[in-house]
Amino acid sequence: MKRGGTKLAILQLIREQDRYGYEIVSKLGEHGGGELALAEGNVYPALHGLERDGAIAAYWREVEPGVPPRKYYRITREGIALHDSMVRAWAAYTKAVNQLLNGGAKK
């Protein structure tokens, strides 16, 4: 379940505002009582894949003097379209699973 929702969760956070990698890891850990928590080793490959696919774009931002710049990610138009289609697909999937868990589709 986590694997299927990782990219969607990352896109959601980046859609809210530009974020850097560790911030994404931390925010995922804070949401859903820890149910969305992912290791950095899972988040960074997902970020790289989303960037490769054109859904997000990276840029470097100076935080403060003396601190190395951080790599931030922003969502692209393609990423917004992907996010919206993933939200629709996720809603349809969870609706179907909930129907199954509740004894099948009601007539």
C-alpha positions in Angstrom: 0.0 0.0 0.0 2.8 2.4 0.9 4.6 1.8 -2.4 1.5 2.8 -4.4 0.9 6.0 -2.5 4.5 7.2 -2.1 4.6 9.3 -5.3 1.1 10.6 -4.6 2.1 11.7 -1.1 5.3 13.3 -2.3 3.4 15.2 -5.0 0.8 16.4 -2.5 3.5 17.8 -0.2 5.3 19.5 -3.1 2.1 20.8 -4.5 1.4 22.6 -1.2 4.8 24.3 -1.4 8.3 23.8 -2.6 10.2 21.5 -0.3 13.6 19.9 0.1 14.2 16.2 0.5 14.6 15.8 4.3 11.6 18.1 4.8 9.5 15.7 2.7 10.7 12.8 4.8 9.9 14.6 8.0 6.4 15.7 6.8 5.5 12.2 5.7 6.5 11.0 9.2 4.2 13.6 10.8 1.1 12.7 8.8 -1.3 9.9 9.5 0.0 9.0 12.9 3.3 7.8 11.3 1.5 5.6 8.8 3.1 7.6 5.9 6.6 7.5 7.4 9.2 6.4 4.8 12.9 6.0 5.0 15.1 8.4 3.1 16.2 5.5 1.0 12.6 5.3 -0.4 11.9 9.0 -0.8 14.9 10.1 -2.7 14.6 7.5 -5.5 10.9 8.5 -5.8 11.9 12.2 -6.1 14.5 11.3 -8.7 11.9 9.3 -10.7 9.4 12.2 -10.5 12.0 14.6 -11.6 13.1 12.3 -14.5 9.4 12.1 -15.6 9.0 15.9 -15.6 6.5 15.9 -12.7 8.8 18.0 -10.5 11.8 20.2 -11.1 14.7 20.8 -8.7 16.6 24.0 -7.9 19.2 25.0 -5.2 18.3 27.5 -2.6 20.5 29.2 -0.1 19.0 29.0 3.4 21.4 31.2 5.4 25.0 32.2 5.1 27.4 29.5 6.1 24.9 26.7 5.5 25.2 24.7 2.3 22.4 25.3 -0.2 19.5 22.8 -0.2 18.0 21.1 -3.2 14.3 22.1 -3.4 11.6 20.5 -5.5 8.7 22.3 -7.1 5.8 20.8 -9.0 5.5 21.3 -12.7 2.3 21.5 -14.9 2.9 17.9 -15.8 3.2 17.1 -12.1 -0.1 18.8 -11.3 -1.8 16.8 -14.0 -0.2 13.6 -12.7 -1.2 14.5 -9.2 -4.8 15.1 -10.2 -5.1 11.8 -12.1 -3.5 9.9 -9.2 -6.0 11.4 -6.7 -8.9 10.3 -8.9 -7.4 6.8 -9.3 -6.7 6.6 -5.5 -10.3 7.6 -4.7 -11.7 5.0 -7.1 -9.4 2.3 -5.7 -10.1 3.0 -2.1 -13.9 3.2 -2.8 -13.7 -0.3 -4.4 -11.6 -1.7 -1.5 -14.0 -0.2 1.0 -17.0 -1.8 -0.8 -15.2 -5.1 -0.8 -14.4 -4.9 2.9 -18.0 -4.0 3.7 -19.5 -7.0 2.0 -19.5 -6.0 -1.7 -21.3 -3.4 -3.7 -24.8 -2.6 -2.5 -27.6 -3.0 -5.0 
